[in-house]
Amino acid sequence: MTCMHECVFTHNGVEFSADYAACGDVLLVFLPDDSSRESPLRGRDPHAVAMEHLMFYAHTLEDEAKR
């Protein structure tokens, strides 16, 4: 059974959170807009990889809002 974890990132006063689970060497990240991302871990820390996805998500929303 896969155990879900949560990562939280605050950007410009807005808090974003995502659930993630490591399934073998694959990380599944479930973002706030109900989309998901999958990445190979290749020995990397699952929390750090999930945070990368969440930070990219937050920055993408900011970039889209500026347009």
PyMOL commands that place a pseudoatom at each C-alpha (Angstrom):
pseudoatom trace, name=CA, resn=MET, resi=1, chain=A, elem=C, hetatm=0, pos=[0.000, 0.000, 0.000]
pseudoatom trace, name=CA, resn=THR, resi=2, chain=A, elem=C, hetatm=0, pos=[1.279, 3.455, -0.945]
pseudoatom trace, name=CA, resn=CYS, resi=3, chain=A, elem=C, hetatm=0, pos=[1.470, 6.120, 1.743]
pseudoatom trace, name=CA, resn=MET, resi=4, chain=A, elem=C, hetatm=0, pos=[0.421, 9.656, 0.771]
pseudoatom trace, name=CA, resn=HIS, resi=5, chain=A, elem=C, hetatm=0, pos=[2.386, 12.663, 2.023]
pseudoatom trace, name=CA, resn=GLU, resi=6, chain=A, elem=C, hetatm=0, pos=[1.831, 16.403, 1.757]
pseudoatom trace, name=CA, resn=CYS, resi=7, chain=A, elem=C, hetatm=0, pos=[4.128, 19.243, 0.815]
pseudoatom trace, name=CA, resn=VAL, resi=8, chain=A, elem=C, hetatm=0, pos=[3.309, 22.912, 1.359]
pseudoatom trace, name=CA, resn=PHE, resi=9, chain=A, elem=C, hetatm=0, pos=[4.789, 25.961, -0.385]
pseudoatom trace, name=CA, resn=THR, resi=10, chain=A, elem=C, hetatm=0, pos=[3.986, 29.606, 0.369]
pseudoatom trace, name=CA, resn=HIS, resi=11, chain=A, elem=C, hetatm=0, pos=[4.494, 32.050, -2.481]
pseudoatom trace, name=CA, resn=ASN, resi=12, chain=A, elem=C, hetatm=0, pos=[3.664, 35.765, -2.192]
pseudoatom trace, name=CA, resn=GLY, resi=13, chain=A, elem=C, hetatm=0, pos=[1.505, 35.070, 0.854]
pseudoatom trace, name=CA, resn=VAL, resi=14, chain=A, elem=C, hetatm=0, pos=[-0.508, 32.302, -0.839]
pseudoatom trace, name=CA, resn=GLU, resi=15, chain=A, elem=C, hetatm=0, pos=[-0.173, 28.772, 0.499]
pseudoatom trace, name=CA, resn=PHE, resi=16, chain=A, elem=C, hetatm=0, pos=[-0.147, 25.891, -1.980]
pseudoatom trace, name=CA, resn=SER, resi=17, chain=A, elem=C, hetatm=0, pos=[-0.229, 22.227, -1.011]
pseudoatom trace, name=CA, resn=ALA, resi=18, chain=A, elem=C, hetatm=0, pos=[0.065, 18.986, -2.917]
pseudoatom trace, name=CA, resn=ASP, resi=19, chain=A, elem=C, hetatm=0, pos=[-0.200, 15.331, -2.002]
pseudoatom trace, name=CA, resn=TYR, resi=20, chain=A, elem=C, hetatm=0, pos=[2.434, 12.938, -3.257]
pseudoatom trace, name=CA, resn=ALA, resi=21, chain=A, elem=C, hetatm=0, pos=[3.340, 9.271, -3.110]
pseudoatom trace, name=CA, resn=ALA, resi=22, chain=A, elem=C, hetatm=0, pos=[6.434, 7.334, -4.070]
pseudoatom trace, name=CA, resn=CYS, resi=23, chain=A, elem=C, hetatm=0, pos=[5.638, 4.112, -5.913]
pseudoatom trace, name=CA, resn=GLY, resi=24, chain=A, elem=C, hetatm=0, pos=[8.946, 2.336, -6.276]
pseudoatom trace, name=CA, resn=ASP, resi=25, chain=A, elem=C, hetatm=0, pos=[11.205, 4.694, -8.212]
pseudoatom trace, name=CA, resn=VAL, resi=26, chain=A, elem=C, hetatm=0, pos=[8.294, 6.803, -9.490]
pseudoatom trace, name=CA, resn=LEU, resi=27, chain=A, elem=C, hetatm=0, pos=[6.831, 9.835, -7.736]
pseudoatom trace, name=CA, resn=LEU, resi=28, chain=A, elem=C, hetatm=0, pos=[3.202, 10.818, -8.250]
pseudoatom trace, name=CA, resn=VAL, resi=29, chain=A, elem=C, hetatm=0, pos=[2.288, 14.405, -7.329]
pseudoatom trace, name=CA, resn=PHE, resi=30, chain=A, elem=C, hetatm=0, pos=[-1.324, 15.594, -7.126]
pseudoatom trace, name=CA, resn=LEU, resi=31, chain=A, elem=C, hetatm=0, pos=[-1.463, 19.359, -7.628]
pseudoatom trace, name=CA, resn=PRO, resi=32, chain=A, elem=C, hetatm=0, pos=[-4.098, 21.810, -6.318]
pseudoatom trace, name=CA, resn=ASP, resi=33, chain=A, elem=C, hetatm=0, pos=[-5.918, 22.017, -9.683]
pseudoatom trace, name=CA, resn=ASP, resi=34, chain=A, elem=C, hetatm=0, pos=[-6.503, 18.219, -9.572]
pseudoatom trace, name=CA, resn=SER, resi=35, chain=A, elem=C, hetatm=0, pos=[-3.863, 17.589, -12.223]
pseudoatom trace, name=CA, resn=SER, resi=36, chain=A, elem=C, hetatm=0, pos=[-1.061, 15.150, -11.533]
pseudoatom trace, name=CA, resn=ARG, resi=37, chain=A, elem=C, hetatm=0, pos=[2.599, 14.842, -12.409]
pseudoatom trace, name=CA, resn=GLU, resi=38, chain=A, elem=C, hetatm=0, pos=[4.829, 11.780, -12.520]
pseudoatom trace, name=CA, resn=SER, resi=39, chain=A, elem=C, hetatm=0, pos=[8.614, 11.806, -12.181]
pseudoatom trace, name=CA, resn=PRO, resi=40, chain=A, elem=C, hetatm=0, pos=[11.321, 9.168, -11.835]
pseudoatom trace, name=CA, resn=LEU, resi=41, chain=A, elem=C, hetatm=0, pos=[13.074, 9.548, -8.486]
pseudoatom trace, name=CA, resn=ARG, resi=42, chain=A, elem=C, hetatm=0, pos=[16.497, 8.140, -9.454]
pseudoatom trace, name=CA, resn=GLY, resi=43, chain=A, elem=C, hetatm=0, pos=[17.554, 8.189, -5.803]
pseudoatom trace, name=CA, resn=ARG, resi=44, chain=A, elem=C, hetatm=0, pos=[16.307, 11.740, -5.141]
pseudoatom trace, name=CA, resn=ASP, resi=45, chain=A, elem=C, hetatm=0, pos=[14.292, 12.688, -2.057]
pseudoatom trace, name=CA, resn=PRO, resi=46, chain=A, elem=C, hetatm=0, pos=[10.543, 12.346, -2.806]
pseudoatom trace, name=CA, resn=HIS, resi=47, chain=A, elem=C, hetatm=0, pos=[9.627, 15.434, -0.766]
pseudoatom trace, name=CA, resn=ALA, resi=48, chain=A, elem=C, hetatm=0, pos=[12.164, 17.584, -2.613]
pseudoatom trace, name=CA, resn=VAL, resi=49, chain=A, elem=C, hetatm=0, pos=[10.931, 16.419, -6.019]
pseudoatom trace, name=CA, resn=ALA, resi=50, chain=A, elem=C, hetatm=0, pos=[7.296, 17.025, -5.020]
pseudoatom trace, name=CA, resn=MET, resi=51, chain=A, elem=C, hetatm=0, pos=[8.251, 20.534, -3.856]
pseudoatom trace, name=CA, resn=GLU, resi=52, chain=A, elem=C, hetatm=0, pos=[9.845, 21.233, -7.247]
pseudoatom trace, name=CA, resn=HIS, resi=53, chain=A, elem=C, hetatm=0, pos=[6.557, 20.370, -8.958]
pseudoatom trace, name=CA, resn=LEU, resi=54, chain=A, elem=C, hetatm=0, pos=[4.541, 22.473, -6.505]
pseudoatom trace, name=CA, resn=MET, resi=55, chain=A, elem=C, hetatm=0, pos=[6.867, 25.464, -6.811]
pseudoatom trace, name=CA, resn=PHE, resi=56, chain=A, elem=C, hetatm=0, pos=[6.727, 25.291, -10.604]
pseudoatom trace, name=CA, resn=TYR, resi=57, chain=A, elem=C, hetatm=0, pos=[2.913, 25.125, -10.397]
pseudoatom trace, name=CA, resn=ALA, resi=58, chain=A, elem=C, hetatm=0, pos=[2.764, 28.246, -8.190]
pseudoatom trace, name=CA, resn=HIS, resi=59, chain=A, elem=C, hetatm=0, pos=[5.165, 30.206, -10.391]
pseudoatom trace, name=CA, resn=THR, resi=60, chain=A, elem=C, hetatm=0, pos=[3.230, 29.191, -13.531]
pseudoatom trace, name=CA, resn=LEU, resi=61, chain=A, elem=C, hetatm=0, pos=[0.010, 30.560, -12.016]
pseudoatom trace, name=CA, resn=GLU, resi=62, chain=A, elem=C, hetatm=0, pos=[1.786, 33.827, -11.240]
pseudoatom trace, name=CA, resn=ASP, resi=63, chain=A, elem=C, hetatm=0, pos=[3.152, 34.068, -14.793]
pseudoatom trace, name=CA, resn=GLU, resi=64, chain=A, elem=C, hetatm=0, pos=[-0.306, 33.430, -16.268]
pseudoatom trace, name=CA, resn=ALA, resi=65, chain=A, elem=C, hetatm=0, pos=[-1.855, 36.112, -14.022]
pseudoatom trace, name=CA, resn=LYS, resi=66, chain=A, elem=C, hetatm=0, pos=[0.645, 38.685, -15.326]
pseudoatom trace, name=CA, resn=ARG, resi=67, chain=A, elem=C, hetatm=0, pos=[-0.458, 38.165, -18.940]
for i in range(1, 67): cmd.bond("trace and resi %d" % i, "trace and resi %d" % (i + 1))
show_as sticks, trace
zoom trace
